[in-house]
Amino acid sequence: MAQSRKVSRLSQQLFELAALQSTEQVLHRERFSLDDLVTDAVQKFEFVEDTPSVTLCGVPPGRLELDGDLHLIERALTNLIDNAVRHAPGPVRVSVRREGAQAEIVVEDGGPGLPGELHERLDRGASLRDPPIKRASGGIGGLGLAIAQRVAVLHGGSLRPLPAPQGGTRLCMALPLTP
């Protein structure tokens, strides 16, 4: 069953990434509250058994309005949190803040950190899919991150690693706010 779920998740991610790469525009634009979306995404993980805790940290930024595809942004954020939960032994922290004309969502964990090639490509803003990153254990790595990166880029934003002085992974998805 576990292997079946893994193959199903991989298939779904490959399909999503292919669909996202075939377009240069966000198809379902609407204005929504990004701070509410982040809160809802974090709360979804409270009900998942046998996972590290996921908490919303930091000072609430107030209302952050975004004009974009709510479902794509939710999927990207869920991918980032899910990756942290699956690869980190301890708690996952999520924060959101206003930084000038954009919002920054930071997902951090105390896990082993990103593999070198993934970290390097994110740091440069390079594609995580071209060429694909092969895992030492077999298969393709970084699909969830590639989806999150593509969603951010489609919205005029970015996904980049931040320094993690205590170890682990800190990823920042930056998205332009609606003026």
Buried (B, 14 or more C-beta within 10 A) or exposed (E): EEEEEEEEEEEEBBEBBEEBBEEEEBEEEEEBBBBEBBBEBBEBBEEEEEBBEBEBEEEEBEEBEBBBBBEBBBBBBBBBBBBBBEBBEEBBBBBBBBEEEBBBBBBBBBBEBBEEBBBEBBEEEEBBBEEBBEEEEEEBBBBBBBBBBBBBBBBEBBBBBBEBEEEBBBBBBBBBBEE
